[in-house]
Amino acid sequence: MSAKKYITKGEGLPNWSNPISHAVVVNNMCFVSGQLSVNKEGAYVAGTIEEEGKLAFANFFAA
């Protein structure tokens, strides 16, 4: 039996110039890459730990 695999990019997430995917789904498991405090254009957004964490988690759930 072969595994079903697809690579996903969430809505509003930046397009990376490197070959890293936001998330890869294999069968019923989702592997999410590390998410940063970046906006849709991929620019780093500085702020407090709470502000950066909120944006990083928003990117995580969008993936």
WONOR-V493385 format. One record per residue. N is the residue number from 1. SS is DSSP state (h for helix, s for strand, l for the rest). D_LAST is the distance of its C-alpha to the last C-alpha in Angstrom with 2 decimals. Layout:
# WONOR-V493385
n | ss | d_last
N | SS | D_LAST
N | SS | D_LAST
This chain:
# WONOR-V493385
n | ss | d_last
1 | l | 27.00
2 | l | 24.15
3 | l | 20.53
4 | l | 18.18
5 | s | 15.28
6 | s | 12.65
7 | s | 10.08
8 | s | 7.06
9 | l | 5.75
10 | l | 4.29
11 | l | 7.63
12 | l | 9.23
13 | l | 7.51
14 | l | 10.51
15 | l | 11.93
16 | l | 13.02
17 | l | 16.64
18 | l | 16.32
19 | l | 15.27
20 | l | 12.24
21 | l | 9.11
22 | l | 5.58
23 | s | 5.87
24 | s | 9.23
25 | s | 10.70
26 | s | 14.45
27 | l | 16.58
28 | l | 15.28
29 | s | 13.42
30 | s | 9.76
31 | s | 9.74
32 | s | 7.12
33 | l | 8.72
34 | l | 10.25
35 | l | 8.94
36 | l | 11.87
37 | l | 13.58
38 | s | 13.18
39 | l | 13.41
40 | l | 12.44
41 | l | 15.28
42 | l | 14.17
43 | l | 17.11
44 | s | 17.36
45 | l | 18.04
46 | l | 20.79
47 | l | 21.76
48 | l | 22.73
49 | h | 20.88
50 | h | 19.93
51 | h | 18.65
52 | h | 16.65
53 | h | 15.27
54 | h | 14.34
55 | h | 12.39
56 | h | 10.71
57 | h | 9.76
58 | h | 8.70
59 | h | 6.23
60 | h | 5.34
61 | h | 5.39
62 | h | 3.81
63 | l | 0.00
